[in-house]
Amino acid sequence: MKKNKFFKKYNLAQDTISKKEIINLNKWLMQGNQLTKGKLTLQFEKKFSKYLNKKYSVFVNSGSSANLLMLSALIEGGKLKNKKAIVAAVSWVTTVTPFMQLNFDIDLCDCDVNNLGVDINHFEYLCKKNKPSVAIIVNVLGHPNDIHKIKKIC
């Protein structure tokens, strides 16, 4: 590729786990520690609930599972007026998949080229047109959305 003063390469992801961390994790795993819902997880949930001043917290294995659990809870709790959702078009497959699994009518919201979040004008259009019960906003690569405008529209 020809070098261009206007072109700069940004990696989407990079290795963030050191060799030392991998070795320590392997040692911990070899001790036979429980991987799911063990003593430490239960202690964390209890402390996190207290921190949030809530009765319960549930720790899950991933953001994808968290999204699915969140939507399931909203449905089971009768908190939604419909099953229409706005999902950020620039995100990950694990953001939209739970909506698909639970048969939501999904609108993908265009991206704001300045912050990679939702395009405010498109978001407002989709909200007025479809009156969704839920929107999932993604801060892509740590770039914040304009949450104040999003809240005002909602």
Secondary structure, 3 states (H helix, E strand, C coil): CCCCCCCCCCCCCCCCCCHHHHHHHHHHHHCCCCCCCCHHHHHHHHHHHHHHCCCCCCCCCCHHHHHHHHHHHHHHCCCCCCCEEEEECCCCHHHHHHHHHCCCEEEEECECCCCCCECHHHHHHHHHHHCCCEEECCCHHHCCCCHHHHHHHC
